[in-house]
Amino acid sequence: MIDRLSTSLEDLHSAELQKDAQAAGCTRISECTDRQIVKVTGTLRTVTLRPRAGVPALEAELFDGTAPLDVVWLGRRSIVGIEPGRRLIASGRISMSHGRRVLFNPKYELRPLGQE
């Protein structure tokens, strides 16, 4: 109990996300390597519209308590339900871009709002 009181809110949230990923049978983002096919889960921290090579691209940062992952939907300006604070499960092939893990056009499943 004393450990829980002395732990920061961010650390508690990270621990909760890691437990959720393990319960869902997902790979930790920190363990993902280049070109690996993965299934990950976490919370969307940011969602932005950022064109790539003249094509609209919706980018989101997914965080699972271990590391961030950039999730990019090419050719999309918005997707209903993709918003900061939303939890989701995403699967696809990881690639590395400028030292960051990226998942392009993943299959995804929005987590029910009731579980948050």
N, C-alpha and C positions, 0 to 999 in steps of 0.2 A: 504494500500500500504506500509506503514512504517513497519507493522508487517511482511509482505512478504519479505522486504529487510533485516530485522534483523533476520529472521529465517534461520537456517543452511540448506544447500543443502540436507542433509540426512533427516531432518524433512520434507522438502517439498516433497521429494520422498516418504516418508512413508505416508504422507497425500494423495498423488496421488494414491498410491497402495490401501489405505483404501477406497477411493471413487470408484475405479475400482471394488473392491470386493463387495461393496454394490450394484453397478449398475448391476453386474453379478448375483446377488441373492445368493451370497456365504456366508458361515459362516466365521466369523473372527477366525483366528487361535488361538488367545488368549482366545476365548470362548469355544474351543473344549475340551471335557472331554474324559477320558478313555472309550473305547468301544463304542463311539458314531459314528454313520454313518454320514459322512459329505461330503460337496462339498466345496472346498476351491480354491482360486486363488491367484497368486502372481508371484514374479520373482525368478528364480533360482539363488542363490548366488554362490554356489559351486557345482561341480559335480566330484565325485571320484569313483574309482573302489576299493572296499574293500571287500575281501572275508569274508563270515559268515559261520562258521562251515564247512569250506572246499568247499563251493559253491561260485562261483563268485556272486558279488552283486554290482549293480550300485546304488550309494547313491547320493542324491542331497538335498541341503538345500533350501526349499521354504520359502520366506518371503513375508508377506502381509501388512507390515507396523505396525503390532501389536505384532507379535511373530514369531519365526522360527519354521519350521516343517521339520523333516527328511523324505524324500520320498525314499523308497528302492524298487528296482526291483530285486528280487532274480533270480539267474540263468542267468543274463544278464551282458555282458561286456560293451556294449554300445547300445544306442538307437539313431537313427538319429533324430536330432532336440533337443535332451536333452543336453543343454550346458549352461554355466553361462550367465546370462543376458536375457535368454529367459523367456517369460511369459507363464504360462499354468494354466489350470483348472484341478484339480485332485479330485477324489471322491473315498471313501472307508471307512473302519472302522479304527478309530484312536486307537493306543495303546500307552502305556507309557513304555519307556525303559530308565533306569538310569535318570529319571526325565525329559526326553525330549519326546515330542510328535513325534510319528512315524506312517507313513502310508505305509504299505507293499503292493506291487503289485497293485497300484491303477489303476482305469480307468483314463485316462487322455486325455486332448485335448490341443494341442499346439495353442496358440493365434497367429493370423496372424501377420507377421512382420510389416505390414503397420500400425497397431494400436499402435506400440511402438513409 
